[in-house]
Structure formats: structure tokens, C-alpha cells
Amino acid sequence: MELELDAVSVAGIVHDVSLSAGSGEVVGIVGPNGSGKSTTLRCVYRALKPSGGTVLLDGRDLLSVPLRESARRMAALTQDSHVEFDFTVAEVVAMGRLPHKSAFDRDTARDRELVSSALRRVDVVHLAARSFLTLSGGERQRVLIARALVQEPDVLVLDEPTNHLDIKHQLDVLALVRGVGVTVLTVLHDLNLAAAYCDRIHVLDGGRVVAGGKPADVLTPSLVLAVFGVHAHLVNHPTSGVPQLLFEHPEVPS
């Protein structure tokens, strides 16, 4: 399923953002704090209505798609995802099945298998009976990713999916996201993770897209200095060959 943003604007924050994620692609959005990344994603998962432009899902204006249908086709992991009540981890993950059910439908054997599979995939099986409210930030993040997977979406919209995670689980989650085979639009702060796991990257600065393309073409030392204010040396990873950046503060003498 293809996702496209056509000149999306949010007054005073985001300006004419155009980008696309083709079927099965992992597309990253990167940029400094306050550049409009999360606001852009809010327009995609319908938490915010753009003041201009259009979000298209397989060529359809997303605002014309019934909410229940878009909830079945698109799952979002947001920075402000909250579970306020004392549900177990398994119950939270099972909430991902709600868009596929009527009000009084009970869980089926397939629902339960999907939940079990998602718990295994994000390495939280041992937490299934724990209260969600007792979890660490990293554990909560993995549970919420499992909930998104259980939704069986065609599109995943992820706002900082590696937030709170240790390095092993950062790599596990991004490898999992790549392996799911659905269209992914994700905001990432770590440029090296974005370079390693995204097919294409779009750079936002001041609410505008200032660069877009393959990581090796986009993450140049000149762009990193102009947008992020740090010097970067571009090297290839010794085993994967993907571009990686070595950083230094601009005030540190070379």
C-alpha cells in the first residue's frame, strides 16, 4: 500500500511537505528538534487535520476514508501513547484487534495466536501477565509495538519507535519493522539507525523538506552541518556497507 503526502501544511509548523512511501518501503523522517517531524506524522494517523495539502492512502484522500477502515489499514505508534488503566500486557496487545471487531465480539483463537506471536517477536512473552503500568519505558515501548503488529496493518506509522530502548532492542525492533513487509513511515532521531534501516530518508528543517532520497545521497557532511550543526565524517559500515556517520562538535579542533 502506498502512502503519499502532497504539500501537507500545518499553520506555522509544517510547510508544503511532500513525500511518499511505496508499498513495502521503510521511509524515515529525520531532523532536529522542533523541525515538524511529529506534527507531520500526526496528519498521517489523523490526530491532526492539515491546514493545507492532502494525505493519500493508495491514491485516496485519507480524510475521505472512514475512520474504522483507516484504523484497520494503518497502525500508529505515537510519542504520547498512553494506557491509563491497569491492563495486563497481553490485554494491551490484544487491543490491536479492536478495529477488526464489532462491539461485543469475543477474542477468537486466531486473535490469541496473533497476540502470542507479537509478544514473542518483541521479546515480552515473560511480561504477558504483568500490569502495563508497572513496566519500564523500554518495556512499554515494545508492548505498544506488539499492539501495532497485532492490528495487521498495511501501513505502520512510527514516531520514535526506538525511544527508551537499549541498543539490542533498538536493533531488534528496526529489523522486525523491516521484516514485516508493510509500508512504514517512521521518525528517527538516530541518523545512523535511519541510514541502516530505511530505504529512503527525508530531512525536515524548519517545517520543510530540505532533502530526500537514499541515505547515502542525503546524509552528507555538508547537510548534517547545515541542518544539525555538527561536523560528520561519512564512512561505510565494515560488514553491511551502509553509510554511517562519525560526529564531532563544530567547536572541537580537527
Summary of the structure (lengths in Angstrom):
residues: 254
radius of gyration: 18.7
end to end distance: 46.5
largest distance: 65.8
contacts: 784
relative contact order: 0.16
helix: 38%
strand: 27%
